[in-house]
Amino acid sequence: MRVPRTTPHPMPDRPGVAPPAAHHDLEEVIDHVIACCVRNEAALDRHGRVSVADLMDAIGQRSFGPLLLVPSLIAVSPVGAIPLLPAFTSAVIVLISGQILVHHEHFWLPHWLASRSMNAQKLDRGLEKLRPVVRTIDHVLRPRLPWLTGGPFFYVIALMCLLIGLVTPILEIVPLGGIPPNAAVVAFSLAITARDGVWALLAFGFTGGTVAWLVSLLV
């Protein structure tokens, strides 16, 4: 899908990081994130930590699906149990979704968020635990009903991810409450990445279920 050009305000490029031009499956995205973690574990100047900016650079600032996928996937992984981490992943989702809606071609994050970091080894291990699930998903991921991931639906998906990102920190009050909405963002991201409208439908279902669950908590 073509996105109109605007004057970009991208995060600065980092030497030694060469993201691919496109991502075709979920495991490929995971591999790039894990490779970033391994690099930072070995780099003396990184002190064994990986920042939000490092992750964004590793997957590329034009890859809309993977940019939404990585923070949501981290939030549903075992690493998502780290205090305050879901709040940061939600902030990233909100900012990326918002910039999609205003047709930004490159994504910008404020320094205070881009510089947030976590233990690279913990992230590496957490994502490795998801690899069997990731491979299963890749086997059923294929281009289907592409009209549900392009045109106006592309921006509907971005709007849904924005709203989910805003609501998720509230749901985190409930134990494991952030998993359903982040799972919806994962599904939306996979739909965009693979142009798989079936996953878009699944994501809309996840979102509807999350809304119904939230309403049941309030009444």
Stockholm file with secondary structure:
# STOCKHOLM 1.0

chainA/1-219         MRVPRTTPHPMPDRPGVAPPAAHHDLEEVIDHVIACCVRNEAALDRHGRVSVADLMDAIGQRSFGPLLLVPSLIAVSPVGAIPLLPAFTSAVIVLISGQILVHHEHFWLPHWLASRSMNAQKLDRGLEKLRPVVRTIDHVLRPRLPWLTGGPFFYVIALMCLLIGLVTPILEIVPLGGIPPNAAVVAFSLAITARDGVWALLAFGFTGGTVAWLVSLLV
#=GR chainA/1-219 SS CCCCCCCCCCCCCCTTCCCCSCCCSHHHHHHHHHHHHHHHHHCGGGTTEEEHHHHHHHHCTTCHHHHHHHHHHHHHSGGGGSTTHHHHHHHHHHHHHHHHHTTCSSCCCCHHHHTCEEEHHHHHHHHHHTHHHHHHHHHHCCCBSGGGTSHHHHHHHHHHHHHHHHHHHHHTTSTTTTHHHHHHHHHHHHHHHHTBHHHHHHHHHHHHHHHHHHHHHHC
#=GC SS_cons         CCCCCCCCCCCCCCTTCCCCSCCCSHHHHHHHHHHHHHHHHHCGGGTTEEEHHHHHHHHCTTCHHHHHHHHHHHHHSGGGGSTTHHHHHHHHHHHHHHHHHTTCSSCCCCHHHHTCEEEHHHHHHHHHHTHHHHHHHHHHCCCBSGGGTSHHHHHHHHHHHHHHHHHHHHHTTSTTTTHHHHHHHHHHHHHHHHTBHHHHHHHHHHHHHHHHHHHHHHC
//
